[in-house]
Amino acid sequence: MLLVPDMAYLIQDGVGGAVLAIRLDLSSVSRVGLTAVEALQRLHRDLHERGIELHLAKVRGRVMDRLAQTNLPQNLAHKPFLSLHEAAGALVPAPKRPRPGP
């Protein structure tokens, strides 16, 4: 599946740079067909098998209505975010703090 770079954001941990989640910005998507819904479900399943979470942001009403007809929204680790700012705040891993010395 081809992802437009401006739509997909990798969320990496601070240690080894392992991908923890992928956030899709759907703000430019005004409608989805059955094929697109199936592709999103397949993407979610494939990522889940690899231990990577899929998150959706800025999902428009008609798109959300179509997704709500499936079990995809319930299977996501987090409900779709209303904005990228909200998603970024919720999904950015907290920085690792050094342990205090003895």
N, C-alpha and C positions, 0 to 999 in steps of 0.2 A: 504494500500500500504506500503510495507516495504522499508524504506530508509536506505541505507548504511551510517553509521555515518560519514565516511570520505567524503561523497558526499553532505550532507545536513548541512547547517549552519543556526542556528536560529539567527535572528537579533532582539534583545530585547531593549526596551526602558530602560532608566536609572531609572525610578521611580518604578513602580510595577513589573518590569520584564516581562511585557506583550509582547508576540511575535508580532512583527510588520511585519516581512517578513521572508521568507525562501529562501535561495540562494542554488541552486543545482549546483554542480561542475560536468559538463558533459565531462571532459577531457578524461576519460577512455571509453567513449561511441563512437564507430566508426560508428555505423549505428542503425537505429530504424525502427521497423516495425509498421504496422497500430495499433496493440494492444498497443504498447508503446506510440504512439502519442495520442491515445484516453485516455490512463491513465494520461498523462501529462495534457490534456485538462480537464479531470475530476478533477484532483488535483487542477489545477488553479481555476476552478469554485468553488470547495468546500472551498478553502482557501479564495477566494474573498468574498464568502457569510459570512465568519467569520471576514472579515476586515483585512485579512493577505495577503500581496503581495507575489507573486512568482517571483523569479529572476533566470535567467539561466546564467551560466558563463562557459567559455571555450568550447563553442559549436563548434564542428568540421564541416567542409564544407558539408559533406554528410548528417549529422544530420540536419544542418541548412537548407539545400536544401529541406529535407523532411518536416521540420516544416514550411517552407515558403509556402508549398502547402496548409496549413491550415490558419486559422485566429489567431492562438495562438500567434505568435510574435507581432502582432498588438494589441492584448488584454492585453499583459503584461504591467505592470506599467513602465517598462524601457526596452529598447532594450537589447538583450543578450550581456553580457560583454565579451570582448576578453580575459581578465585575471582575476584571483581571486583578484589580487592587485587592479585593476581598480574597481572591484565590491565592495571590502572592503572599499575603499576610498569614493565611492559614497553612500554606504548604511549604514555606521555606523552613528548612530544618533549623532548629535553634543552634547557635554557635556552641561549640564544645568549650567548656570552661576548664582551666587548669585546676587540678586538685590542690587544695591548700596543703602546704608542707606540714611535717610533724612539729 
